Amino acid sequence: MKIVINSIDYSVSIVDGPGIRTVLYVQGCKRKCEDCHNPSTWDIDKGKEFDIEDIVKDLRKKCLNKKLTISGGEPLLQFSAILELVK
């Protein structure tokens, strides 16, 4: 299964949930909220498509804090891929 992402931030994020976290930014959002912090994630065609298996391998190797926030864009536009990712 594939997922379209904008980026993965492995740096120290303390604002995207409890504790120090890694943040996966999915690509694609239809809402286009006026005060959006991530407008670069709106256009699904500007993201990169990856195999879920490759993302999981990368996260297991680089996500040392073992905490992941899935942000966006709108993650639920890729519901099946997100579900597969978090299994």
C-alpha positions in Angstrom: 0.0 0.0 0.0 1.2 3.6 -0.7 1.0 6.8 1.2 1.7 10.3 0.0 3.7 12.4 2.5 5.1 15.9 2.6 7.9 15.1 5.1 9.0 13.4 8.3 10.5 15.5 11.0 12.8 13.4 13.2 14.0 16.4 15.2 12.9 17.2 18.7 9.2 18.2 18.5 7.5 19.1 21.8 4.5 20.9 20.5 2.8 18.0 18.5 1.7 15.9 21.4 3.0 14.8 24.8 6.7 14.2 25.1 9.4 14.4 22.5 7.9 13.2 19.2 8.6 12.4 15.5 6.1 14.0 13.2 4.9 12.5 9.9 3.2 15.2 7.7 0.9 13.6 5.1 0.2 15.4 1.9 -3.3 16.5 0.8 -6.0 18.6 2.4 -9.3 19.9 0.9 -10.2 22.2 3.7 -7.5 24.9 3.1 -8.1 26.6 6.4 -7.2 30.3 6.5 -5.0 29.9 9.6 -3.4 26.6 8.5 0.2 26.1 9.8 1.0 23.8 6.9 -0.4 25.1 3.6 2.5 23.4 1.8 0.7 20.1 2.5 -2.6 21.0 0.8 -1.9 19.9 -2.8 -1.7 16.1 -3.0 0.3 16.2 -6.2 3.2 18.0 -4.5 3.8 15.1 -2.1 6.0 12.1 -2.5 4.5 8.6 -2.7 6.1 5.9 -0.6 5.4 2.2 0.2 4.0 1.9 3.8 6.6 -0.8 4.4 9.4 1.5 3.6 8.0 4.3 5.9 7.6 1.8 8.7 11.2 0.6 8.3 12.5 4.1 8.3 10.5 5.1 11.4 11.7 2.0 13.3 15.3 2.9 12.5 15.2 6.7 13.0 12.3 7.3 15.5 14.4 6.8 18.6 11.8 8.3 21.0 9.1 5.8 19.8 6.4 8.5 19.7 4.8 9.5 16.5 2.4 12.3 15.6 0.6 12.0 12.2 -0.2 15.5 11.0 -0.8 17.1 7.7 -2.5 18.0 5.5 -5.5 15.9 6.4 -4.4 12.4 7.5 -7.9 10.9 7.2 -7.9 11.6 3.4 -5.5 8.6 3.3 -7.4 6.6 6.0 -6.5 3.1 4.7 -2.8 4.0 4.4 -2.7 5.5 7.9 -4.5 2.5 9.3 -1.9 0.2 7.7 0.9 2.4 9.0 -0.1 2.3 12.6 -0.8 -1.5 12.8 
